[in-house]
């Protein structure tokens, strides 16, 4: 085919095809991410992230490809989940930034945009790892740029070359990342990107891919759902300080106040709370709970035209929901000043949630392995805490980047403590001192991570060999600080072996958090073993109710 340019409509079709193809193959990508722990969620995270971007593209149709790129970037930013989703959002953020001023693009623009995306993604990752989605994206972009420098291609031909190199790079990932070669798989994130590129090419060729009915709400719908949930949780309608949910978009105009996002956000914050500002190029999207929405709209008009305005009376909504008949009072009770610190933690399991709340967490987001919260989920929790300084405990290595991305789009001072496990999160939270300065708090909490050892018991979902261990599907595995160290056909035996490996003579405290797969009799047997085997250690027991991991051990 001789397509030489891409406009906004065609690019939108490419995005929708890419998202559909990824959605149809998300389970396959998840399966690649299983090593062999049942925590494969790369496909799920990439699918939810890209579908959020695709939904925003659908809601903002345009023939101008730059505008479509802005919508895609905005949707991906707030929908990003897990490391793979955040990296995908950064790839398309750089891509979109490169084309934002263009109404159509040709081969050279497309290749350069791919490279710009790679540059942005690499900058976003503190320690890039080769043999991952980053490598696949980098190799594909490099090939695309080199190809257009030497030849004149149609867009279809260039996409074929790009996809072919992405597939070749994907096959090379096991040579760059030893763990992939050891378990006999290619990189899951890289495979996800290949599926996206396959969708792009199918769209350009006019080929029909089977569609997947995956419905992910837009950013506005997510925000609305969250604040409605928050409103319903109030004991009384009079507790609502700012009564109007106000949402609108500003399309910037020359001759009006130049847009500076930080100043814009700071100025708007005086009108209410739950403020969310997302800007990209010539547009800003605003969500705020305000008492005088007219003042908010007037302020927005200083920067340009207002579009997509929506104002909802939350007191009326709440009154209807709880069946109140009394008249709304003219005055409402205020929240008061923001407190100095607020703590947001991510956990999985009602028992672990209660544990974190009992030791100081203000907001707990349900999530963890296989269920990573999005950037927007974390943003909402930050706003709900209502504090000057927010501390986030991700408690999972795959949530840290989303937490950092959330921190970059809010006005509050956010400190992300890079906790990778529940025990690390507990240790950091116990070290928190609200009387210290924010910088000192960060140093102290990070230091606490060095003093705890984390262990988990889970089961294998496939046969494999890793780190010299032969693992059979159904085996129980003991994981120490992220590494599989023992395997056994019996869960209790595996638990005893793991504790024996992890507990040293100078350790003082063993915390056992038992999950869905642990029986009372087995737990009693395990505690008796620990008391007899490690006489000088203090044992604490908590009911976590967490899935996947029958036991979580914290050793200090």
C-alpha positions, 0 to 999 in steps of 0.5 A, spaced: 500 500 500 502 507 498 500 510 504 505 516 505 502 520 511 498 519 517 492 524 520 489 524 526 483 519 524 488 514 521 492 514 528 486 513 532 484 507 528 492 504 529 491 505 537 484 502 537 487 496 533 493 496 537 489 496 544 485 491 541 490 486 539 494 487 546 487 486 549 486 479 546 493 477 547 493 479 555 493 472 558 499 470 553 503 476 556 501 474 563 503 467 562 510 469 560 511 473 566 510 467 570 517 465 573 513 460 575 510 464 581 503 466 580 504 473 579 504 474 572 500 481 570 504 484 565 499 483 560 494 485 564 497 492 566 499 493 559 492 492 557 489 496 562 494 502 561 493 502 553 485 501 553 485 507 558 489 511 552 485 508 547 478 510 551 481 517 551 482 517 544 475 515 542 472 521 547 476 526 543 476 525 535 480 529 531 483 529 524 489 533 527 494 527 529 498 532 534 491 532 538 490 525 538 497 524 541 495 529 546 489 525 548 493 518 548 498 521 552 493 523 557 489 517 557 495 513 558 498 517 564 493 516 568 491 509 567 498 507 567 499 500 572 505 497 573 512 498 571 510 495 564 504 500 564 508 506 566 514 505 561 508 504 555 505 511 557 512 514 557 514 511 550 507 514 547 508 520 551 515 522 548 512 519 541 506 524 542 510 530 544 514 529 538 508 530 533 504 535 537 504 540 532 503 536 526 496 535 523 499 529 519 506 525 519 510 522 514 515 516 515 521 520 517 516 524 523 513 517 525 520 514 525 523 520 529 517 520 534 518 512 535 525 514 537 523 520 541 518 515 545 524 511 547 528 517 549 523 519 554 522 512 557 529 511 558 529 517 562 523 515 566 527 509 568 532 510 573 536 504 572 534 501 565 534 494 564 536 491 557 532 485 555 526 488 556 520 492 553 525 498 553 530 494 549 525 492 544 522 499 543 529 502 542 531 496 537 525 498 533 526 505 533 533 505 531 531 500 525 526 505 523 530 511 523 536 508 519 531 505 514 528 512 513 534 515 512 536 510 507 530 509 503 523 512 501 518 508 504 510 508 505 508 508 512 506 501 511 513 498 509 516 502 515 511 499 520 513 492 517 520 494 518 519 496 525 515 490 527 520 485 524 525 488 528 521 489 534 520 481 533 527 480 532 529 484 538 524 480 542 527 473 540 534 476 543 531 478 550 533 472 553 540 473 551 540 479 555 536 477 561 539 471 563 533 469 567 529 469 561 533 464 558 533 460 564 526 459 564 525 459 557 521 465 555 522 472 552 520 478 555 513 479 557 513 487 556 517 486 549 512 481 547 506 486 549 509 492 545 510 487 539 502 485 539 501 493 539 505 494 533 502 488 530 495 492 531 498 498 528 500 494 522 493 491 521 490 497 521 494 500 516 493 494 511 486 495 513 486 488 516 480 486 521 483 483 528 478 480 532 475 485 537 476 484 545 470 487 549 474 490 554 471 497 557 476 501 561 472 508 564 475 514 562 479 519 566 473 523 568 469 517 569 474 514 574 474 520 578 467 521 578 466 514 581 471 515 586 468 522 589 461 519 589 464 513 593 467 518 597 461 522 598 457 516 600 462 514 606 460 521 609 456 520 616 452 526 614 451 531 608 453 537 612 460 534 612 461 535 605 465 542 605 466 543 598 459 541 595 460 542 587 464 537 583 467 541 577 470 538 571 472 542 565 477 543 560 481 549 558 483 550 550 489 555 551 488 561 547 494 566 544 493 573 547 490 570 554 494 568 560 500 564 558 499 557 561 504 555 567 502 548 570 505 549 577 502 556 578 495 554 575 495 548 580 497 552 585 492 558 584 486 553 583 487 549 589 485 556 593 478 554 591 477 547 593 480 540 594 480 533 590 484 538 585 486 534 579 490 538 573 492 534 567 495 538 561 498 536 555 500 541 549 494 546 548 489 543 553 488 542 560 483 538 564 481 540 571 477 536 576 476 540 583 471 539 588 469 547 590 464 551 594 463 556 588 464 553 581 463 560 578 469 562 581 473 556 578 470 557 571 472 564 571 479 563 573 480 558 567 477 563 562 483 567 563 487 562 559 482 560 554 476 557 552 472 552 556 469 546 554 466 540 556 464 543 563 460 539 568 458 541 575 454 536 580 451 538 586 454 533 591 450 534 597 444 533 593 447 527 590 449 524 597 442 526 600 438 522 595 443 516 596 442 516 603 434 518 603 435 524 607 429 529 607 431 535 611 433 541 607 440 543 606 443 548 611 447 554 608 453 553 612 457 547 612 463 544 617 470 545 614 475 540 614 480 545 617 487 545 615 491 540 612 495 535 617 503 535 616 503 528 614 499 523 611 501 515 609 498 511 603 499 504 603 498 499 597 496 492 600 492 486 598 488 482 603 483 485 608 487 483 614 493 486 612 489 492 610 487 493 617 494 491 620 497 497 616 491 502 618 493 500 626 500 502 625 499 509 622 496 508 614 491 513 613 489 511 606 490 503 604 489 502 596 487 495 595 492 492 590 499 488 590 501 482 585 497 481 579 492 487 581 496 493 581 493 500 582 493 505 576 496 512 577 490 515 578 488 510 583 494 513 587 493 520 585 486 519 588 488 516 595 493 522 595 488 527 595 483 523 600 489 524 605 489 531 605 496 533 608 501 537 606 506 531 605 504 524 603 508 518 604 507 512 599 508 505 601 507 501 594 509 494 598 511 491 591 516 493 586 511 493 580 507 499 583 513 503 585 513 507 578 506 508 578 507 511 585 512 516 582 508 518 576 502 519 581 507 524 585 509 528 579 502 530 577 499 532 584 501 539 588 502 536 594 509 534 596 510 526 595 515 522 598 515 515 595 518 510 599 521 504 595 518 498 599 518 492 595 514 487 600 509 488 605 514 486 611 518 492 608 512 497 608 511 495 615 518 496 617 518 503 614 511 505 617 514 503 624 520 507 623 515 513 621 516 519 626 511 525 625 515 530 629 521 530 624 522 534 617 520 531 611 527 530 608 529 526 615 522 522 615 524 519 608 531 518 610 529 514 616 524 510 613 528 508 607 534 506 612 528 501 616 528 497 609 535 495 610 533 492 617 528 487 615 528 480 611 522 478 607 519 471 605 513 468 602 510 461 601 507 460 594 506 455 589 508 454 582 504 454 576 509 451 571 515 446 570 521 450 570 528 450 572 531 457 576 537 458 580 539 451 580 532 449 583 528 444 579 521 446 580 514 442 578 507 445 577 504 445 584 510 445 588 510 450 594 516 455 593 520 459 599 522 466 596 527 470 600 528 477 599 525 476 592 529 470 590 526 463 590 531 459 595 527 452 596 521 448 593 517 442 596 511 438 595 508 440 602 507 447 604 508 446 611 515 443 609 516 448 605 515 454 610 519 450 615 525 450 610 524 457 608 524 459 616 531 455 617 534 459 611 532 466 613 533 466 620 540 468 623 542 467 630 542 475 631 535 476 629 530 478 634 522 478 631 519 473 626 512 476 624 508 471 620 502 473 616 498 467 614 493 468 608 488 464 604 492 458 603 494 457 610 489 452 615 489 453 622 492 446 624 498 448 619 499 455 622 499 452 629 504 446 627 509 452 624 508 456 630 510 450 634 516 449 630 519 456 630 518 456 638 522 450 638 527 451 633 529 459 634 528 459 642 530 466 643 526 469 637 519 473 639 513 471 634 508 475 632 502 472 628 497 476 624 491 474 619 492 477 613 487 474 608 492 475 602 491 471 596 497 467 592 501 467 598 499 462 604 505 465 608 508 472 609 514 472 613 518 478 616 524 477 620 528 483 624 
